[in-house]
Amino acid sequence: MNPVWASAGAAAGLAIGAALRGTVYRLSVPYGDPLRHSCAECAQAVPRLFAVRCRSCGVSLGRPAVLELATAAVLALLLGKFAGQPVAVAFAFLGSVGVALAAIDVAVQRLPDRLTLPAIGILIALLGVAALVGHDSAALIRALLGGLALAAVFLLLAIIRPGQIGGGDIKLAALVGVGLGWLGWPALIAGAALGFVLAGLGGLILLALRRVTLRSHIAFGPFLLGGTLLGILTASTVAGA
């Protein structure tokens, strides 16, 4: 872990988290509802970037500082690990989008295509640049196969147990599968497995606290993203380094 790069990641994460707040606010609506383009208190239009508070009434758009601090922590860990390597930008992007998706899924149990689908293409493009710079086309091919493989596994789970895994989870699996696949098949397996472990532990804790029942639906996205982060951080080798 490189402390200089970790510090830079934390600083960048604070700014990126603030920039993403408007996107998270607009997309945090139940499936089928129109996007939120205005403040719920005064109906003032919400800017696309750096929408921390309503410019008219001053109400906070989401929980104050949570998104910024979470993004700062994730980018500090990721940039601290990849420290100037060609893949650093790609994984910083994955981490930033992951925080935004987790926040939306926690709020409304939804992983919007408007964010997930473009993120897959952008991540592949950034890894393509890293592959060119690092002369590692094999890692890029493995990343693409990893995304397809993990998405296929989640699609199979959705067929076997309908209602437990949604379409958004399948697309998220494709996104994180690309990132984990770049690092190798062990990282892919570990990240996905840790996602299910975290989901199980989280469910047990929520049950113990009586926040959910056995019939409640729990958002799986944040747990898969948490497992992905652990899989990335514990990967023993870095492709394209």
Secondary structure, DSSP 8 states (H G I E B T S, - for coil): --HHHHHHHHHHHHHHHHHHHHHHHHH-S-TTS----B-TTT--B--SS--SB-TTT--BSSSTTHHHHHHHHHHHHHHHHHTT-TTHHHHHHHHHHHHHHHHHHHHHS---HHHHHHHHHHHHHHHHHHHHHHT-HHHHHHHHHHHHHHHHHHHHHHHHSBTTB-HHHHHHHHHHHHHHHHH-HHHHHHHHHHHHHHHHHHHHHHHHTTSS-TT-----HHHHHHHHHHHHHH-S--TT-
